[in-house]
Amino acid sequence: MKRVSMQDIADSLGISKCTVSLVLNGKAKNKRVSKDLCEKVIRAARQMNYQPNEIARGLRTGLTKTIGVVVADISNEFFGQMVHHIQMRAKSYGYSVIITNTDESLSEMMEMITLLINRQVDGIIMVPSNGSEEIVSHVIDLNIPLVQLDRFFSGLDASYVVLDNYKASADTTRLLVRRGCKRIAMIRHKMSVINDRLEGYVDVLKENGCYCPELVKDIEYSNEDEDIKNAIMELYNNNDGIDAVFFQSHELFLSGIKHMMRFGIRIPQEMQVASYDEINAYSLLNFPMIYVEQPMQQMAEKAVDILMNHINGSEVIQQYKMEAKLGFL
């Protein structure tokens, strides 16, 4: 089927191609094209199923109308939801999205950034991997519009949209203390980009005189399930007893709960539990828990809005920390 062109629309209405171009590119008002004629052009374009030639438009404007998204793990439900909201918001701006995945690997992250640069995306929204500060700085040095989402490097002069992780972690820990817990463990991935989750937990326990460094268990991505199993076993066999376990992510939580059940740990009778994020799997649980509910849709949409401002020439750095709510099962 022959692609409908601006000339075809012009011929059908008996007007010039230039007039059609002014209307479809949103410049008719400046050139004093009548409202009635604008409506006729738009109606004809719709009826003839006109599709703009984005490649040609890109050559004229220097824009490709695409943005790149770099996430840590697309199989993770949290990042899947994030990408969905980014796509919907980008679509409202007339933009397409190229999604890439790093698996928390620095070499993979560099490869994905290179791919996006070669695709000439107009901007990038990224979830930085741990230790990737030089890679993020490289993108900034190339003057590519950039927004960090979910995680950020505070020392870089770049926009970001993240959760106020310190407050969310502190609020969760404080609630566990109010419920009578004194020996609260934390199971976490050791990541400097979200270290404020640890800091909120530590500060509240210190305020209440019950911080024990040995109750913080660091998990390696490369040996995650085995490390969690060993951490749960150590906590369960702790001579001083453990009141609660605060998991720093829902992936850690799901793996941890599996091992807690295998060890016969009764929740919440022996240990209370808390975690980050609200995911569908929680609906299958038959015990109470606390979870940190992140405003993911608002965070993703705000990241796209900021990126569009940068793409349109704004050099104003915008940095947002959004508040979470605590959810309960």
Buried (B, 14 or more C-beta within 10 A) or exposed (E): EEEBBBEBBBEBBEBEBEBBBBBBEEEBEEEEBEEEBBEBBBEBBEEEEBEEEBEEBBEEEEBBBBBBBBBBBBEBBBBEBBBEBBBBBBEEBEBEBBBBBBBBBBEBBBEBBEBBBEEEBBBBBBBBBBEBBEBBBBBEEEEBBBBBBBBBBEEBEBBBBBBBBBBBBBBBBBBBBEEEBBBBBBBBBBBEBBBBBBEBBBBBBEEBEBBBEEBBBBBEBEEBEEBBBBBBEBBBEBEEEBBBBBBBBBBBBBBBBBBBEEBEBEBBEBBBBBBBBBBEEBEEBEBEBBBBBBBBBEBBBBBBBBBBBBBEEEEEEBBBBBEBEEBEE
